[in-house]
């Protein structure tokens, strides 16, 4: 698939994301208490949306210690890379689905927990399998396998037809890609930049994203949204590693931020 074709796919998904958010914000407090249109919320990606899966794998990319979680009601770190809830938690809560989306690998989850959605994301991952390998975390490709496993498990627990309806009416969100540039392309070792020019690497990542979407569609997903990349050149670690003088020149590196919109 060409870069333009892949970009069109992503653009359409951005539009879907926007429409869904508009629907969320238009709901009244009363209608949000019981959601009748979206059955569940499923999340794939990196630390921007990982609700704690890395707690259950052997990796140093964890956040289950203070000060993470300090603004939650019980002030306990959950494995989210934030002081409180994730954006996905707020969206799920606002939509009336559940207050917080649990990590799929949590062994204490019940059928009811899983019925309203889980998070498959893993901090440190990316669309590029090498990114996850470097950070010793869960690749996007394995996150898709986990969802397939989830579907099979739910078919046993609640039946094939109920599982089909649950997935077809669920909302899927994907947030990844930053680590592919920060770790691989512009990271300390610049691994991927040795074999790809920037256009080829962007195309490679888009193909990986497309495969994830096709996999989800094949498993019954219908409402899928992408979260765009931030201005990568403004990330502190990227500035430190790529600035001519990181001590005195701490401004954003525009040439690196330019890859995000693509």
Helices and strands as residue ranges (DSSP letters): H 3-26, H 29-32, E 41-45, G 53-56, H 87-94, H 111-115, H 129-135, H 140-158, H 160-168, E 171-175, H 178-179, I 180-185, G 192-194, H 198-218, E 223-226, G 232-234, H 236-242, H 254-257
